[in-house]
Amino acid sequence: MARQPERVAGEKADNKSPITEERLGNEGTRLTSDDLAEVDDRLRLKAVVVYEIIRQEGEEELARGPKSLWWSGIAAGLSIGFSVLGEALFRAYLPESPWRHLVENLGYGVGFLIVILARQQLFTENTLTAVLPAISTGKRHTYLCVARLWAIVFCANMIGTFVFGSAIASGFFLPPQVYDAVGSLSIHMMEIPHHEMFLRGILAGWIVATLVWLLPSAENSQVAIILLMAWLIAALDLTHVVAGSVEAVFAVWIGHSSVLDVAAFLIPTLLGNIVGGTALFALIAHAQVRKEI
């Protein structure tokens, strides 16, 4: 009987030649481990992967305690006020020009940048992340948890925006030019017809949900994407229930609007943001990956 060759140390049991640092590509090209790592880095995330990332983030949010949600929601309500200040700052110091509208709205992204990167609880973000686990499981308990999260975060956001709007309306914190610019922005928003507030709120909710969907793939471009999507909301003159609440509170303090006017802003805008962020975007996002999951 012929003597079997001794097994080389490190050789696999299936008698295949070990390739530790390279393997064959589709056309026989040998790729090193560094090449393969670069390929993996350059591959875009699949839709189902993005969906799963957002769904797991939603489960984490649903698992958070009420106190944690509450204080994070208040922080978000305060932080989103800087979107109004950012836009007002541009308006105050830019010259009157047809292009001023496009440039001044770049400041609207400041508050969103703070809220998202600081992982604070903004209501319109949770209309997507918290809903995906509920849609996936279909359990009544999960939907009740979503309702609890929405109620806590929305109320906390409103308190934060009330404090911020009242503070800047006092006149102690802002230069006169910026104060007047906030006033003009607030008056303009409150004069939008109620049915348009609802329709514009749908599109704003869709854009925020799109922003949440883009972030897992953004990597080093998160800041640019946040600023771009927030700019789109402001440039299109859409209505966002949390950021707009700062302007609504300001309008009340300067005597332009009443408490009833604030309610007339909140209700249609809130419903529009929910429809755009949940009923449309979240359901469509789930539908496109339903078979894969």
Beta strands, then each sheet from edge to edge (+ up, - down):
strand 1: 22-24
strand 2: 30-32
sheet 1: 1+ 2-
end
